[in-house]
Amino acid sequence: MNIERRETTTIAGSLVAFAIFAILLKINGLSASGAANIQSTIMKTMLLPSADTFSAVSVVLSPFLAALLALVFLVLALSFLASYGYKNEDRRVGAATGIIGALVSVLIFPTIAGVFLAVAFFVSCIFIISLSNTYAKELKKWVFFRTGSNSIGKVLLIFNILIALGIFFSVLSDVSSYQQTFRDELKSSMALAIPNVPGAQDLLDRQVDSALSSPFFSAYFRWLPVVSALGVWVLLEFLRNLVLSNIGGIFTSVLIRMRKK
């Protein structure tokens, strides 16, 4: 009964945390489209009228803070598995969690990027129990914390690569749509910086259309899938190294101590 209860708690806790992660992504509109048009989105938010510099910075950072909040719940989901792997090697717990989580991912995000998210979570769940069990046996100091930070850091590297690939193929599959979205966002951003006078909008449209047909923007659109995927990967890796691995260590340490009581 104790083993069954421990495994059930691990799977349930991990899946609830992952579901919250996916829902937060959905609510905040964090998608492949957002990644492809992040430059124009930043430009638009910077041009919005605000009371002071702090308000302007807050508006620019809000999408990134929303992504960080969602990722904290992803780390919590992995921490449940890492804390289980501290004393257990049953990969079936990871496999069961990964399969159900993958189905949740595809249901919430029925897109190419959603499929890659599902694969990323499944692969992470498969590997993390073995990793955490190995680290628990090898480490001598700060064992609880480092078991979580090291194992979660490793699987997040794989997770980030698969997410970047998902963004790449998602944008590549519908480049023309993303180009049009970028064009609309750029026009909307520039409209905030010009006076509202008759004829100004027509002039703006012509100028933007002329600029977007230049060799520079033609090359940018051609490389948009790569730029989008690389941008997401760099951001995720920055967060993994600086923040998420350490948060994972804290979560895992707390969960292991709770299991020992």
C-alpha positions in Angstrom: 0.0 0.0 0.0 2.8 2.4 0.8 4.5 1.8 -2.5 1.2 2.2 -4.4 0.4 5.4 -2.5 3.8 6.8 -3.2 3.6 6.1 -6.9 0.0 7.4 -7.2 1.0 10.6 -5.4 4.0 11.1 -7.7 2.0 10.6 -10.9 -0.9 12.7 -9.8 1.3 15.6 -8.5 3.4 15.6 -11.6 0.4 15.6 -13.9 -1.5 18.4 -12.0 1.6 20.6 -12.2 2.1 19.9 -15.9 -1.6 20.6 -16.6 -1.2 24.0 -14.8 1.9 24.6 -16.9 0.1 23.9 -20.2 -3.0 25.9 -19.2 -0.8 28.9 -18.3 0.8 28.7 -21.7 -2.6 28.6 -23.3 -4.1 31.5 -21.3 -1.1 33.8 -21.9 -1.0 33.1 -25.6 2.5 31.7 -25.5 2.7 29.9 -28.8 4.8 29.4 -31.9 3.1 32.5 -33.4 4.2 34.6 -30.4 7.8 33.3 -30.8 7.8 34.1 -34.5 6.7 37.7 -33.9 8.4 38.5 -30.6 10.4 41.4 -32.1 7.4 43.2 -33.4 5.5 42.5 -30.1 8.4 44.0 -28.1 8.4 47.0 -30.4 4.7 47.5 -30.0 4.7 47.3 -26.2 7.6 49.8 -26.0 5.7 52.3 -28.1 2.6 52.0 -25.9 2.0 55.2 -23.8 2.9 54.7 -20.2 3.3 56.8 -17.1 7.0 56.1 -16.5 9.9 54.0 -17.4 9.1 51.3 -14.8 5.6 50.9 -16.3 7.1 50.6 -19.8 9.7 48.0 -18.7 6.9 46.0 -16.9 4.8 45.9 -20.1 7.8 44.6 -22.1 8.8 42.0 -19.5 5.2 40.7 -18.9 5.3 38.0 -21.6 8.6 36.7 -20.3 7.4 36.7 -16.7 4.3 34.7 -17.8 6.5 32.2 -19.5 8.7 31.9 -16.4 5.7 31.3 -14.2 4.5 28.6 -16.5 7.9 27.0 -16.5 8.0 26.9 -12.7 5.1 24.5 -12.8 6.9 22.4 -15.4 9.8 22.2 -13.0 7.5 21.2 -10.2 6.1 18.4 -12.4 9.6 17.1 -13.0 10.5 17.6 -9.3 7.8 15.0 -8.2 9.5 12.5 -10.5 13.0 13.4 -9.4 12.0 13.1 -5.7 10.5 9.7 -6.5 13.7 8.6 -8.3 15.8 9.5 -5.3 15.0 6.1 -3.7 13.2 4.3 -6.6 14.1 3.1 -10.1 10.7 2.1 -11.5 10.6 3.7 -14.9 7.0 2.7 -15.3 6.0 5.7 -13.1 7.8 8.0 -15.5 6.3 6.3 -18.5 2.8 6.5 -17.2 3.2 10.2 -16.3 4.8 10.9 -19.7 2.0 9.2 -21.7 -0.8 10.9 -19.8 1.0 14.3 -19.9 1.6 13.9 -23.6 -2.1 13.3 -24.2 -2.9 16.4 -22.1 -0.5 18.4 -24.2 -2.0 17.4 -27.5 -5.5 18.1 -26.3 -4.6 21.6 -25.1 -2.3 22.3 -28.1 -3.5 20.4 -31.2 -0.7 21.8 -33.3 2.8 20.8 -34.5 4.3 22.6 -31.6 1.9 20.8 -29.2 3.1 17.4 -30.5 6.7 18.4 -29.9 5.7 19.6 -26.4 4.1 16.2 -25.8 7.2 14.3 -27.0 9.5 16.6 -24.9 7.5 15.9 -21.7 7.3 12.2 -22.4 11.1 11.9 -23.0 11.8 14.0 -19.8 9.6 11.8 -17.7 11.3 8.7 -19.0 14.9 9.8 -18.2 14.5 11.8 -15.0 13.9 8.9 -12.6 17.0 7.1 -13.7 19.0 10.3 -13.6 17.9 11.3 -10.1 18.5 7.8 -8.8 22.0 7.8 -10.2 22.8 11.3 -8.8 21.4 10.3 -5.4 23.9 7.4 -5.2 26.9 9.4 -6.4 26.6 12.7 -4.7 28.1 13.3 -1.2 27.1 16.9 -0.4 23.8 18.8 -0.7 22.4 15.5 -2.0 18.7 16.4 -1.9 19.1 19.7 -3.7 21.7 18.6 -6.2 19.8 15.4 -7.1 16.9 17.7 -8.2 19.0 20.5 -9.8 21.3 18.1 -11.7 18.6 15.7 -13.0 16.1 18.4 -13.9 18.8 20.5 -15.5 19.8 17.6 -17.7 16.2 16.7 -18.9 15.4 20.4 -19.4 18.3 20.6 -21.9 16.6 17.8 -23.9 13.2 19.4 -23.4 14.4 22.8 -24.7 15.9 21.3 -27.8 12.7 19.5 -28.7 10.6 22.7 -28.0 13.0 24.7 -30.3 12.5 22.0 -33.0 8.7 22.2 -32.5 8.8 26.0 -33.0 11.0 25.5 -36.1 8.7 23.1 -37.9 5.6 24.9 -36.8 6.8 28.2 -38.3 8.2 26.4 -41.4 4.9 24.7 -42.1 3.0 28.0 -42.4 5.6 30.7 -43.1 3.3 32.9 -45.2 0.8 33.2 -42.3 3.5 34.2 -39.9 4.9 36.7 -42.4 1.4 38.3 -42.6 1.1 38.4 -38.8 4.5 40.0 -38.6 3.5 42.6 -41.2 0.3 43.4 -39.4 2.1 43.7 -36.0 4.7 45.9 -37.5 2.1 48.2 -39.0 0.2 48.3 -35.7 3.5 49.1 -33.9 4.4 51.9 -36.3 0.9 53.4 -36.1 1.5 54.2 -32.4 4.4 56.4 -33.3 2.8 58.6 -36.0 0.2 61.3 -35.5 -3.5 60.5 -36.3 -3.9 62.7 -39.3 -5.7 62.1 -42.6 -3.6 60.1 -45.0 -1.1 59.1 -42.4 -2.2 55.5 -42.3 -2.0 55.1 -46.1 1.4 56.5 -46.1 2.4 54.2 -43.3 1.1 51.1 -45.2 3.1 52.0 -48.3 6.2 52.6 -46.3 5.9 49.4 -44.4 5.1 47.4 -47.6 8.1 48.9 -49.2 10.4 48.1 -46.3 9.2 44.5 -46.0 9.9 43.9 -49.7 13.6 44.9 -49.2 16.4 42.3 -49.3 16.9 42.6 -45.5 13.3 41.6 -44.6 13.2 39.1 -47.4 16.2 37.4 -45.8 14.6 37.7 -42.4 11.4 36.0 -43.5 13.4 33.3 -45.2 15.2 32.6 -41.9 12.2 33.2 -39.7 11.8 29.5 -38.7 15.5 29.4 -37.7 15.4 32.8 -35.9 12.2 31.9 -34.0 13.5 28.5 -32.9 16.9 29.9 -31.9 15.4 32.8 -30.0 13.2 30.4 -28.0 16.1 28.0 -27.3 18.4 30.8 -26.1 15.7 32.1 -23.7 14.9 28.7 -22.4 18.6 27.8 -21.9 19.2 31.1 -20.1 16.3 30.3 -17.7 17.4 26.7 -17.3 20.9 27.6 -16.3 20.2 30.7 -14.2 16.8 29.9 -12.5 15.0 26.7 -13.3 17.6 24.1 -12.3 18.0 25.8 -8.9 14.2 26.0 -8.4 14.1 22.3 -9.3 16.7 21.6 -6.6 14.6 23.4 -4.0 11.4 21.7 -5.0 13.0 18.2 -5.0 14.7 18.8 -1.7 11.4 19.8 -0.1 9.5 16.8 -1.6 12.2 14.3 -0.6 12.1 15.6 3.0 8.3 15.3 3.0 8.5 11.7 1.8 10.9 10.9 4.6 8.5 12.0 7.3 
